[in-house]
Amino acid sequence: MLIRDLDGRVIFEGDLLDLGETSLPRADLKGANLEGAVLVGVDLRGADLRDSDLYWASLGLSDLRHADLRGACLRGAGLDEADLSYAKLQGADLSDDNLGGKTLLGRAKLSHAEFNAATRLPADFSPQEAGMVHTDGS
């Protein structure tokens, strides 16, 4: 699969299921099906992941600073130690997976990440304690 940046340049060509430690800053992955993808340590700074399917994706240690994840499905995703500072999470679903498994947010950096009333977070998670910012819009 070809991945382009937000300027239309090809920045990756290959298998999407295992992108371990690949650099994809500003990648245009809007609406991409990345269910179960291994994205551990991937640089996705500023990437457009709006409405993407990241169900059960492994994103631990990934750099998602300033990424746009509005409307994305992150149910059951592993986000341990991922950096989501300043990410847009309005309308994103980070709730339990279909089997009741938790989205793993342990040690994820969420400082200034934006969420709204439509964002679904794990029941035992406090966005305020994580430093997230509530917004009214989408």
C-alpha positions in Angstrom: 0.0 0.0 0.0 1.1 3.5 -0.7 1.0 6.1 2.0 1.2 9.8 1.1 1.9 12.7 3.3 -0.5 15.6 3.5 1.3 17.3 0.5 0.7 14.2 -1.7 4.3 12.8 -1.6 4.7 9.0 -1.3 6.4 8.4 2.1 5.8 4.6 2.4 5.2 1.7 0.2 4.7 -1.8 1.7 2.7 -3.9 4.2 0.6 -1.9 6.6 0.3 -4.6 9.2 3.8 -4.2 10.5 5.2 -0.7 10.3 7.4 -1.0 13.4 9.5 2.1 13.9 8.7 3.6 10.5 8.7 7.4 10.1 5.4 8.6 8.8 5.1 12.2 9.9 2.1 14.0 8.4 0.8 10.8 6.8 -2.6 10.9 5.2 -4.3 7.9 6.7 -7.8 9.3 6.8 -10.3 6.4 6.9 -7.6 3.8 6.7 -8.3 0.2 8.0 -5.4 -0.4 10.4 -7.2 -3.0 12.5 -4.7 -5.1 14.4 -1.7 -3.2 12.8 1.6 -3.3 14.6 2.6 0.4 14.8 5.0 0.2 17.8 7.4 3.1 17.8 6.1 4.6 14.6 6.5 8.3 14.0 3.0 9.6 13.2 3.4 13.2 14.2 0.7 15.4 12.7 -0.8 12.4 10.8 -4.4 12.6 9.5 -6.0 9.5 11.0 -9.6 10.9 11.0 -12.2 8.1 10.9 -9.5 5.4 10.7 -10.0 1.9 12.2 -7.3 1.2 14.7 -9.2 -1.5 16.6 -6.7 -3.7 18.5 -3.7 -1.8 16.9 -0.4 -1.8 18.8 0.7 1.8 19.1 2.9 1.6 22.1 5.9 4.0 22.1 4.5 5.7 18.9 4.7 9.4 18.4 1.2 10.7 17.7 1.8 14.3 18.8 -0.5 16.7 17.0 -2.2 13.7 15.1 -5.8 14.1 14.0 -7.7 11.1 15.4 -11.2 12.6 15.3 -13.7 9.9 14.8 -11.1 7.1 14.9 -11.8 3.7 16.4 -9.1 2.9 19.0 -11.1 0.2 20.9 -8.7 -2.3 22.5 -5.7 -0.5 21.1 -2.4 -0.7 22.9 -1.2 2.9 23.6 1.2 2.2 26.4 3.9 5.0 26.4 2.6 6.5 23.2 2.8 10.3 23.0 -0.6 11.8 22.1 0.2 15.3 23.3 -1.9 17.8 21.4 -3.7 15.1 19.5 -7.3 15.7 18.4 -9.5 12.9 19.8 -12.9 14.5 19.4 -15.4 11.7 18.7 -12.7 9.0 18.9 -13.7 5.7 20.5 -11.2 4.4 23.1 -13.7 2.3 25.0 -13.5 -1.5 25.6 -13.2 -3.9 22.7 -15.8 -6.5 21.7 -14.6 -8.9 24.3 -14.4 -6.4 27.2 -10.6 -5.9 26.8 -9.4 -2.4 27.7 -7.8 0.2 25.6 -4.3 0.4 27.1 -3.5 3.9 28.1 -0.8 3.1 30.7 1.8 5.8 30.7 0.5 7.3 27.5 1.2 11.0 27.3 -2.0 12.9 26.7 -1.1 16.4 27.7 -3.2 19.0 25.9 -4.9 16.2 23.8 -8.4 17.4 22.9 -11.6 15.5 23.6 -15.3 16.3 23.5 -18.6 14.9 24.7 -18.6 12.4 21.8 -15.2 11.0 22.8 -15.6 7.5 24.3 -12.9 6.9 27.0 -12.4 3.9 29.3 -14.7 4.0 32.3 -11.9 4.2 34.8 -9.9 6.9 33.0 -9.8 10.5 34.0 -9.0 12.8 31.1 -8.5 15.8 33.5 -5.8 13.9 35.4 -4.1 13.0 32.1 -4.0 16.7 31.2 -6.5 16.5 28.4 -8.5 19.5 27.2 -12.3 19.4 26.8 -13.5 21.2 23.7 -17.0 21.9 22.5 -16.6 21.4 18.7 -15.6 18.5 16.5 
